[in-house]
Amino acid sequence: MTDQLVKLAVVFLDVPQSEEGSLSGVENTNALIEIDLVYTIYGSGDIVVECNVRPSSNLPPLPYVGVEFHLDKPVDQIKWYGRGPFECYPGRKAAAHVGVYEQNGRIADVRWVTFQNKDGLGIYASIYGSSPPMQLNARYYTTAELDRATHNADLIKGDDIEVHLDHKHMGHDKDLIPAVPCSFSIRQCPITHATSGH
């Protein structure tokens, strides 16, 4: 990485709506979840995203804590170092062994992942400050599309690939995510013909 960098700080507040549909307030005390993000963008093209999540203690267990982004369809060659080779989830991963694998789907205990096109160009991502390692889900169907369709035959592929990198993902009773503050970071770097990304 070079010494040249830009830092951007962003705060997201999930604020409940009043009965009239307007925001009931934007003070932190009213927020269901506050998320502070700091993006550090280096001259090399590397991006480090620091995430601080502070949910209200009144919330039930969270379904997941992580980030979502979208990739162009040609960036469809996915390789990861984690459990595999088949899909696995928290609480149901004992039969999956840690190694380097290639395929789409929901994968547990991922240390790093690369997304590349047929020419070998793409991005490398790793998550740190995270225990256990991240959960990965990459698919052609958006979350909204999966919620809409009632049968597999009803699913319509999107124009891109939706990727979820989760710091934590809900599983069985012992894998519930309490509504308590947590932090994690994700590093992304470009994969070019001159760099492998690793």
N, C-alpha and C positions, 0 to 999 in steps of 0.2 A: 504494500500500500504506500502511496505517496504522502507527503506532508500536507498537501492541499486537501481541504475538506470543507464541507458545508454541513451545519447542524440545523435541523428543523424540529421544533417541539410542537406537539399537537395534543389537545385534551378533548376527549369524547365524554359526554355525559348522557346517560340514559335516564331521562326525566319522565316521571309519570304524567299523563294528561289528565286535565280536569274533565268534568262531565260535559262541558261545552266543547271539548276537543282542543282547547288551547293549553299551552304549557302551564303547569301549576307553579313553576318557579325554576330558576336556573342556578340556584345556590347549591353548593356541593351537598348540603345536608338533605336536600330533596332528591338527589340522584340515587337511582337504584344501583347503578354501577358507574364508577369513574375510571377511565382508562387514560393514562399518560403515556404518550409515545414520543421517543426521541429518535429521529432518523439522523444517522451520521453517514454522509455520502462522501466517499473518498475519490480523489482524482483518478485512481486506478479503476473506478467503476464499482468497487465494493460498497455495499450498503449494510450497516449494522442498525437493527431496529431494537431499541430497548423498550420493553413493555412492562408497565406497572399497573396492575389491575386491583381495584379496591371496590368490591361489591358491598352493598348494604348487608349488615348482619341479619336483617329480617328476611332475606331471601332464602328459599329452599336450596337444596344441593343444586349446583350448576351442571348443565349437560356437558359443557366443555369450556376450556379456556385456551385460546390460540388465535391464529390469524388465518385469513382467507385471501387468496389472490387468484387471478385468472391468467392463463397462458394461451398464446395462439395455438391453434390445432396442430400445426406442423411440429411443435415442440412436444412430441408425444412419446419420446423414448425416455423412460424413467428407470433409473438405477438407484438402489439405496443400500446402505449398510444397516441392517437391523434384522428383525425376525422375518422368517419366510420359509419356503417360497410362496405359501398360500396366504390368503387373508387371515388376519388374527386381530383380536380385540383385547383390551385390558380384562383380566380375569379368565380369558380363554386363549392363552398364548403358550402354554407349557409345551405343546407338541411342536411349536415352530422354533427353529434353530437360528441363531445369529449368524449372518453371513452377508455376502453381496448378492443381490437379486435384481431381476428386471421384470416388471409387470405393473399394471394399474390395480387399484383397490385400496382397502383400508389395512394398514400395516402398523404393528406395534413396535415399540422400542427402537425407533430409527435414530441413528447417530448423525448421518448425513444423507442427502439425496441430490441427484443431478437430474435435470430436465434438459434434453437435447433434441435437436432436429436431426434429420438424416445426414446432414453435413457435419455433425459434431458440435454445432454451436448451441449455446443455451445458458443456463444458470446452475450454480451449485448453491445449496443451502445447508446450513447446520444450525442447531439450536444449542445454546449453552446456558448455564445457570439453571439447568433443568434436571430434576431427578424425580422420576425416571426419565429416560430419553423421550423424544416427541412421538406423537402418533401422526401418521401420514394418511391422507385420503386424497386421491386424484381421480377425477371422473369427468366424463363428457356431459353429465347431467347436473344442472344446478340444484341446490337445495330446494328452491321454489318449484322446480319441475318435478322433483321426487315427491314433494308434498301434494302437487296437483294430480299426478297420475294415480289411478286406482289399480292399474294392471301394468305389468312390464311392457306389454304391447302398446300401451298408451304413451310411453316415454318418447320424448323428442330430443335428440342430441342438440346441445347448444352450439354456438359458433366458436367456443373456446373450451379450454379445460379448466374446471374449477378445482383448486388445490386448497386443502386445509392442512396446516401444520399446527397441531395441538400440543401445548405444553402439558395439558391434562385432559383426559376424556373419561366420561362417566362409564363405569362398569357395573358389576354387582355390588352388593351392600358394602363390602370392604373397599371398593373402588369408587365410592361416592366422593364428590368434590364439594367440601363445605364452602360456604360463602365467606371466605376469609381472604385478606390481601395476599397476592403472590406476584412474583416478578420473573421474567425470563427475557432472553435476547436471541435474536435470529441474525445470522450473518449470511448475506447473499453475495456471490461474486460471479462475474461473467465468465463463461467458458468460451474461449476463442481457439483458433488454430494454434496460437502460441502458448496457451495455458490450459492445463487440465482441470483447473478449479479446485483440486485437492490440496 
